[in-house]
Amino acid sequence: MKLYGMLVSPYVARVVLAGRAKGITISPTAPPGGGIKSPDFLALNPMGKMPALESDGRCIPESMVILDYLEDAYPQHPLLPADPMDRAQARLLGRIVDLYVMNQLGVFFRNMNPAARNAAEVETATQALTKSLTDLEHFMGEGPYAQGGTLGYADVAMLPCLQMVGTVASAFGVADLYAGRPKLTRWWQQMQADPVTGPFATEYTAAVNAFLASRRG
């Protein structure tokens, strides 16, 4: 089983974290051909995006689909709860993050240079981010994890993405993604304390900071 991509990608990172939560070592490796647009990689995944998981001669793209594959392939360490409604809610939290929280990241990246910043665009993205975090807070459980008392699917889906967004948004005056949101605040504190997610959060923060430093030159 090979995971193609770079850890700094929150979508790659969530697969790595899911593996750790399940007791499986999944280490990202460079795409064949040297990049996600190389002919060798496009032969595996014509979508040309990371991550892609290659297993038994077949390739699975899209991080949330990969998480579901790992749930099916390694059921002895489940991350999804047993109750159907709880399972749906776990997937919903990941969906909110992907479609609404992460959707603002591109705007922030395009406006990293203060001298060329589009203030109106940034303000619109900041408002949309605030709304999406409020929605995420609404659908979370009572904790201390995103959904209940154990590390699970939603935590894995959320953590790298919120870390990336939080680091980037801080350059635009968003000092604390979780301010005024008690569920998210409690969840973030638990992520630091958990023996799996705590070390991972530190590792991922270092990867994100190194990436952003390289972009600044």
Secondary structure, 3 states (H helix, E strand, C coil): CEEECCCCCHHHHHHHHHHHHHCCCCCEECCHHHCCCCHHHHHHCCCCCCCEEEECCEEEECHHHHHHHHHHHCCCCCCCCCCHHHHHHHHHHHHHHHHHHHHHHHHHHHCCCHHHCCHHHHHHHHHHHHHHHHHHHHHCCCCCECCECCCCHHHHHHHHHHHHHHHHHHHHCCCCCCCCCHHHHHHHHHHHHCCCHHHHHHHHHHHHHHHHHHHHC
